[in-house]
Amino acid sequence: MKLIIAEKPDQGAALSKQFKTKKQQGYIEILPNELFQKGAYVTWAVGHLCQLVSPETYRPEWKKWTLDTLPIIPERFQYEVTRSKAKQFNIVRSLIRKPEVNEIIHAGDAGREGELIIRNIVNLSGAKKPMRRLWISSLTPKAIYEGFQNLLDEEKTKSLFYEAYTRACADWVVGMNASRVYSILLKKRGMSDVFSAGRVQTPTLALIVKREKEIEEFKSEPFWEVIASFDIQGKKFEGKWHKDNEPRIKEEEMAKKIAAFCKDKPAVISDIQKERKEFQPPMLFNLSSLQATANKIYKFSPKKTLDVLQSLYQKGIVSYPRSDSNYVTEGEAETFPDILQKLGSLPQYKDLFPLPISTLLNNKRYVNEKKVTDHYAIIPTEQVKNPEQLSADEQKIYDLVIRRLIAAHYNQAIFDYTTVKTLVDKRAEFVSKGKQQIQEGWRKVIYQNEKDDDVILPILSEGEEGKVSKVQVKEGKTQPPKRYTEGQLITLMKTAGKHLDNEELEKVLMKTEGLGTEATRAGIITMLKDRKYIDVKKNQVYATDKGKVLISAIGDKILASPEMTAKWEKRLKEIGEGKASPAAFMEQVKKLSAKIIDDAKVMSQEWNFEGLDTESIQGTKSKGSLGKSIGKCKLCDGTVIDKGDFYGCSNYKKTMCSFTLPKKMLTKKISQTNIKKLLENGRTDLIKGFKKADKTFDAFLEWNEGDKRIGFAFK
């Protein structure tokens, strides 16, 4: 009898759905059939059932955070069962040990992380039984059935386990030592908080802090532009004054003189340049490009996009979500006509059919087996579903994936770009730029939201004459660099090579996909938020003072540099390919950890955090109020407790009671005393100094029983 171990409960259910089954506690029994003649058990992990043990498990003295115990480097790493998931582990272990189970089918996600999750469980169970590997890129019944018919020898994917195991151990060593040394040293500077540091999160944070610094140090300067309106034989258009290809004038007086000179003067078309540009349809999605697109269009965080995509994958309607490839194999391309025929019958996409291009089989832009890594691009599966039957968020992501595939079957978009130079009174040159769409192509399929500053110009000829009908001076200011959006941050992590000076290392980063992997980037950004290193407001990423303190403390040392990640990713990939030794790599990691500690000790002698609010950087636990009862909930019988950044109902997890009270309103901190009065009496004392826009006012906070909300009350 076979035992199939999936990575998640939903995947376990999907793997067994097409067979006759009996549901049991923590597993599903597949009844005998042509594929499993003696039947099979299907069970699952719940993500990581096992974790690396804490430092004090190796040595009791490692429990205390002191400089004397660093670096912390175990001789041999150990995994343990995560306490909250022990029940499911025991179920899986008991099934592995059943006498009738003679073979294990490893059915974790087809990637390095799935490899680690399932093998850790099998290793901790202590059983030694034959194992084979299910390796599939979608959860459709057809893919599952064919996957079970063509199981891989487990040795073929074992090197991926070594890569994931080595990555986890190396990240543990660097993270544990770096976090402790900076937390200890910064505590001596009055900051009683945990400063988590790591191989991927810290270089990513450094890029955000660098941009924050560029914005803070930017000095805006005024400039002026001269805009002329022309009438050339009844044809009207505008142009911008240029000199040496520069339209901006640094002195207002000079701009006014140019405008005065041009007023009512004769004008002639001195030069017309027309350039035709062709734009190929976009590539098929990998995870990073889909996360960046969903963030740009819908403001979805990278984590939200991955979560929604995972849900669509588990429904069997899109392929594997954590893919880093933009390409498909010929085998996948052969399924496209069937998928597209089903999509063409849906009302949302009917007007996009018939397709200009019937097949992609010979198109290397999309079909290239050599460029398909562990998985092909993210595409809709043959199990096409009407998007209207999905949740609102699922509809949006599914639609993006569908439209990318349809757009690949369209022709290029073609535009003519025109640059007209107009000479005023034979001296002042003005430039006008226009754009004309010649062929819509794939742009019919994919919504275009970009702002288009180019205008359609009238048909003009060189030598045509006319005059300046109007002239004006416009003032502007130079703008600082823009903050990154979360989608741009994903792209920045992927292409972090451009921030390196070393060309060879740039190639490494581009080859190994930059900082982190497709599967981990969203989690890194979420981690930076959770650890209060960054804030995201209206999709703009801000570095907090805590984030700035850590990067200032590390300085230009290796921990904050993409260079280290580039070298690591290259070696880890080689381990995954069976070309490098995990033991040799870990020796280098141990040396690096010792260097990080030495760097921190040396740098701490010169730390200067002037201009940063270091007093506010205190862990919530150190304040002694986290979890403290404040009063009775106004919506239910629960207790309002301190939750760190706000006060909330203790019944949230039980009943989803949504009652919350802010600790700050309109820039004014609300004291705990006033919060208690609001809960007991329905009203606070008079609070002075609320600020809204440019206005400051005093008011009471009052509980409105009818609306079930807080409002302002005035004297």
Summary of the structure (lengths in Angstrom):
residues: 715
radius of gyration: 31.0
end to end distance: 78.3
largest distance: 98.4
contacts: 2229
relative contact order: 0.10
helix: 40%
strand: 23%
